[in-house]
């Protein structure tokens, strides 16, 4: 089982694309597969790291992202009998994807902000907190979305820290600085300047210098001149341990952010490239980190925010808690499970890594809480809150009725959504669904609908399924359209306008 990666690294590009691909490669290896990297640009440090991880590195001898690149990549993928090809980099646009698809390859496309005009990959992965279906409206019908921090690609070294709990010390003693694998803007030097301005003499600082960073010599001189307790570490392999030992971090707003979140390390983040801006702002808005600015931020601003964070135990505790809630560290395994189509447990069936089962009486509380979620009530044609007693009676009727099919979707044992089909007097069926708040924005709605329809057809052939969606609920409307429902008009339901969708199947699928 060969997983083939097409990505690049250089001082200008950075190393983040390769390092998150490495996380997926490790998870693939752990599942018994082999990983190969095809690269047009690479640094000696990156090539050495991939070799140390038992990943083959193959050359692409042309300009990255061109037609020649696509042709060479196709040839190599075929030669090495690649099961999937993972493409990661902003140089790979819509034409590149289309060429690989036309060659019959199965593609995973890693993205951060919707940089391509059209997407034709089989799987589209955006691990960022702000990832949403709206970024990818221009995609092929078969393109499935894996969105949000639930799919964060963290390397193997972080696996043992998934259940670790951080203690927030009243006084900060340790600071960790990580500005990326190459740091082409040399922001590390500016951070050292900020440390000197902040003057926390009793804080020991570890500065991680990436293996592709060309500024190491000057940084060591700057650290020596500062008079502070600064230790320089070059091209480290124990990042998780360093994060666990630190009280506060200062980091570029790339993939390292998700590592910081897993370890619950209160952090200041700087977006060192345009593609990192949205990530930094999302983390700041969610109270998971403090966004201090972009690559032009001054040392004074960094020093000001550093004083605030180091001086407030309550702020650090809040940042640690919220960031830890965002990332569980199991994203790479989820992606591999999706690629391999594996089922994480006994079930009615699976849909893209999800486990589906029939609803049970013990789901009463869960379904009641989902039904009374503010967004669910706003989308409903009866927006009033549902009393507990009424819900209990309603669910008992539904579970005892052979004209209702209600399924619960789970991911790693955690319920993430429900879909229900009720028989209509005319013999057709009507569908209702909801997605758990924490799982929204990942394209789960369409997956729930598609699998639910298939489950219904296994029991009731030649079914016609109706759905009614408020016009303002654009995400639900798109989810139904994505899985083959057609708009057949509008109706009025309990005084509300509703778009009427219909899907008709004449045989089981």
N, C-alpha and C positions, 0 to 999 in steps of 0.2 A: 504494500500500500504506500505509494509515493505521493507526498504532498509537495507541490512545486510552488516556489515563491518567486515573484518578479518584483524587486524593489531595489533601491539604491541608497548609498550613503556617501557623504563628502563633508568637508568643512562647511560649505555653503548650504547644502541640503540638511545637514545634521544627521543624527543616527537614530532618531525616534522611530522612523518607519521600520527600520530593520529590527530594532529591539522589540517592538510589539509583535512583529512577525515571528521573532524568535520565541516569544511566549507561546504563540499558537503552534509553532514547530515542536516545542517541548511537550505540549499537551498531546500532539499527534504521536510523538515518539512514545509517550507513556501509554498510549492506546495500542502500541505495537507497530506503528508505521515508521516510515523513513522520510526525512525532509531534505529538499534540495533548494538552493538559492541561485537564481540567475541574476547577474548584476552587471550593469554597464559602468557603474561608479562604485568604488569601495575604498575604505581607508585600511591601512595595514592592521590597525587595532580591531576593526570590525571583522576582517577576514580571519584574523587569529581567533577571535571569540567564536565565530561560527564553526571553525574547525574544531575548537575545543568542545563544542556541543554536538559533535558528530554529524554536522550538517555539511553536505557537499556544496561547494561554491563553483558555479559555472559562469564563463564569461559571455557577455553580450557585446559584440564588437561593432557598435554603431551608436549614433545619438539616441539617447533615451526617449521613448515615447513615439518614435517614428514608425512608419510602415515597415522599414527594415527591421526595427526592433521587434515588432509584432511577428514578422516572418521567422526570425531567429528563435524567438520564444516558443512559437508553435512547434518548430522543428525539435527543439530540446524537450519540450513537454511530451511530444509523441515518442521521441527516442527513449525517454525514461519512464514511459507508460504512467504518466501522472494521473492520479485519480481526480484531483482537483488542482486548479491553479489559483493562487492567491496573489492579487495585484494590489500594491500599496505605493502610492506616490502621486503628486499633483501633476506630473508630466504625462500621466496616462488619462487621456480624455475619451470622449464617446467613440471616436473612430477606432481606437485601440481595443476597447471592449468588443465592438462589433466584429473586428477582424478575428479575435479569439473565439467568439461565439460561432462565427461562420465556419471556423475550422472544427467545430464539434466539441470544443473544450468546455468543461464545467468550471465556472468562474466564481470566486469570492472576491468582491471588490471592497477594499477598505477606504473609507472616506471620513472627512471631518466636517465639511460645511457645504456640500452639494456643488462641488466645483465643475462637474461635467454638465453639459447641456442635456444629455440623455444617458440613461443607464440601461444596459442590456445584460448585465451579469445575472447569474442565477441567485446569488446571495449578495446583499449589500449590507455591510457592517459599519455602523457608526456608533462608537462606544461612548460618546460624549453625553453629558447630562442634558444638554439642550437639543439632542437629536430628535427630530420629529418627521413624521411622514410628509409634511408639507415641503420639506427640502427636496423630495424625490418624486414629485408628481409626474415628471417626464421620465417614465421608466416602462419597460416592457411588462406585459401582464404576468409573465412567469417570474419576474424579479421579486424575491422575498426580502423583507427588511428585518434586520437584527439591530435593534436600536436601544441605546441607553447603557448606563453603567453596569447593568446586569450582564453585559457581554464584554466588560473590560478585559483586555488581554494582559495578564500579569504573569511574569516569569515564574519558573518552578521554585525559585528560592523564597518566594512569598507564601507558598502553600502552607508551610508550618506555622505561619503567623495569623492564619485566618481566625482563630479563636482567642488570640492574645488580647488582653485588655490593658489599656494604658492607664497609668496613675498620673494625675496632674499634680506636679510638685508646687508648693506655694512659692518657691523661689526657683527661677530658671538658672541652670548651671551649664547647659550644653546647647549649642546651636549647630545646625547642619546646613551647609550651602551647596546647592547642586544646580548649575545653570546649563545643563545639557552636555551631550557627548562631545560636541565640537565648540560651542559658544563662539561663533564667528564674530559677534559684536563685542566680545570680551567684557560681558556684563559682570563677570566674577570680580574683575578689578574694581568696578563701581560698588559692588556689594562690600568689598573689603574697605573701601573708602567710607562707606556708610557705617560700618562697624566702628571705625576710628572716631567718627562723629558722635555716635551713640555712647561710646565710652563705658561699656559694661566690662570693667576690668576683671571681674570674677567669673565671667562666662567663657567657657572653653569652646572654641569654634573649630569644627572640622569642615574643610573645604574640599569637595570632591572635584577633581579635574578629570574630565573625560579623556579616554585614550586617543581621541581624534582632536583634542584641543591643542592648537599651535602656540598658546601663550603661557605655557607652564613656567618657563624660566622667569618671565617678568612677574608672574603672579607670586612666585616664591619670594622675590625681592620686595614686592609690595607688602606681603604678609610680614616679613622681617622688619620693615620700616615702621609698621603700624604700632609696634610695641605691645600688641595684644597676644593672647594665648591662641594662636592659630596653627592648626596642624593640616598640612597639605597631603591629600591622598590621591594617587593617580590610578585611573582605570581600575576601580575596585570591583570586586565580585561579591561583596557582602553588604549590599546596599540596604537590605532589610534590617540587618543588625544595627547599622548606623542610624537608620530612622528610628528604630525602637529605643536606642540609647539617647537620642536627642530630645530636648524639651520643645524646641521650636525649629522650623525649617524655613529656608528661603530658596525658592525654586523657580525654574522656568515653567511656564504653564503648558507643557507638553504631556506626554504619556506618564511622566513621573507623578503628575497630580493624582492619578488613580492609586499609585503605590503609597503616596502620602495619606490618602483617604483610608486605605485598608489598615494602615498602621495608626490611624487617628492622630497624626502629627500636626499640631497647629502650625499653619504655614502662611507666609507671604508669597504670592505668586506674581510673576512678571511675564507678560506675553511678549516673547522675543521674535515672533513672526505673526503675520496677519491671521493665519489660520488658528492661532491660539487665543485670539481675543475673546471669541464667544465662550470658550471653555473657562477662561479666567473670570469673565463676568458672571457666568452661570454659577460658578463655585462661590463667588462673592455674594450674589443675590440669595443663594441658599444657605448662607452662613457657614459654609464648609471651609473657606479660606478667605484671605484678604488680598484683593487685587490692588497692587500698588501702582500699576501703570504698565506702559509698554517699554520697548528697548530704549526709548529716549528719557525714561524716568531718571531724575537726579538723585544723587547720593543723599541729599537732605531729606527728600521725601521718603526714601527707604528707611533712613535713620529714625524719622518721626514715627512711622508705623511700627518699627521694631521696638521702640521704647514703649509704645502703647500695649503691644502684645506681651512683651516680657514683664510689664508691670501689672498685668491683670490676670490673676489665676482664673477668675470667672470667665473671662473672654476665651482663654485657652481651653477651659473645660467645655465651653459651648462649641468651639470650633472642632475639637476632638470628637465630641459626641455626634455632631451632624455629619461630619465627613465620614465617620465610621459607618453610619447608617446608609451611606450612599453606595458603598462598594463592599461586596462579600468575598471577593477573591476567587470566585469559581467561574468567571466568564469564559476563559479559554476552554475549559472542559465542556461548557455548554455549547460552544461553537463546534468543537470536535464531535459532540453527540449529534448535532444537527447535520454535519457533513457525512457522518456515517449512518445516520438514520436510526440510531440506537434508541431503545426504549428503556428509561431509567427504572421501570418497575412494572408489575402486572397491572393491566388496565383494560378498559374497553378498547383502547387503541391509542395511537400516537399521532401527533401532527407537528412535524418540524421540531422535535425535541420536547414537546409538551406531552404530558400524560393525561388522558381523559378517563373519567369514571362517572358512573351515574350518581346523581345527588342522593343524599341519605338524610334521615331525620336529624342526625347529629350535626348537619350543616345549617341548622336553623339560625343560629346566631350569626354565622358568617354571611349567609344570604341576606339576613335582615340588615346587617351593617352595610353591605354593598348596596342594597336597595335604597337606603336612606342617605347615601353619600350625596353631597350637595350637587355635584355635577350630574349624577344619575337622575336625581329628582328633577333637575332643570331640563333634562332631555326627555323626561317622561310626559305622557299626555295627561297624567294625574299628578301634579307636582307636590301635593301635600305630603308631609311625612307619614310613614306607615306605622301605626301602633303595633307593638310587639304581639299582643293577643291576636290581632287580625292576621298578622303574618304567620303565626304558628298554625292557625286554622287553615289558612290558604295553602301552606306548604303540605300539610297533611292531606288535603284534597288532591293536590297535584301529584304527590308520590303514589297515591292509591289509584290514580286514573290511568288506564292503559292508552289513553289518547293524548298523553303528555310524555315527551322525552326531554329530560333535563340532565345536562352534563356539567361536571365541574372540571376545569383544566387546572393542572398542577405542574409546577416546575421544581424539581428536586424536593418533592413533597410539600411544597408551599402552594396553596391555592392562589390562582391568579386571575380567574374569570369564570363566568358561567354562560351557558347558552341553553335556551329552552324553546321547544317546538310544541305548539298547541294545535290540536285538530280543530278545524272550522266546521260550521254546519254544512258548508257546500262540499266537504270532503277534502279540501285543500288544507294547508298548514300555515301557521303564522309564527314568526321567529322573534325572539327577544334575547338580548345579551347584555352583559356588562363586564367591564374589566376592572380589576382591583386598582385603586388609586396609584399604588407604588409601581404598577406595571404598565401604566399608560405611556403612549408615545413610542412604543416599540413595534407597532404593526401587529399586535396580538389580535385585534378585532377581526381582521380578514382571516387569520388562521383559525380562530374559533368558528367563524361562519363556515369556512370550507370543510373543516373536519366534521362539524355538526351536521351539515347537509349530507355528507357521505354516510355518517352513522344513521341518520334518518332513513336514507335510501336502502340501507341494508335490511331494514325492517319493513319499509313501506315503499314498494316500487311505484314508478310513474307518479311521483309526488310533484305537486306544484306548491312552491313555498313563497309566501308573501312577507314583505317587510314594510314598515311604515316609519319614516324618519322625519323629524322636524327639519325644515329648510336650514335653520341655523346650525344644525349638527353636521357640519361638512365632513368631519372625520369619519363618522358612521356611514354617511352616504358614499364616500369614497371606498370604504371597506367593502360594502355590498357590491359596488360596481367592479371592484378589483377581482371578485370571485364569481363574476358572471351573472349577477342580477341586473335586470334591465329596468329603467324607469318607464312606467306605463301610465303616468299621470299624477294628479294630486287629488287628495280627498280631505274632508274635514273630520277630525276625530276629537270628540269632546270639546268642541269649540276651537281646535287648533288645526292650522294647515299642516298637511303631512305629504311628503313625497312617497308615492307608492312604487315599491320595487317588486319584481317578480322573477323567479327562476323556476324553470320547468325541466325536469329530468324524466326520461322515458325508460331508463334502465338503471340498475344499481351501478355504483362506481366504486 
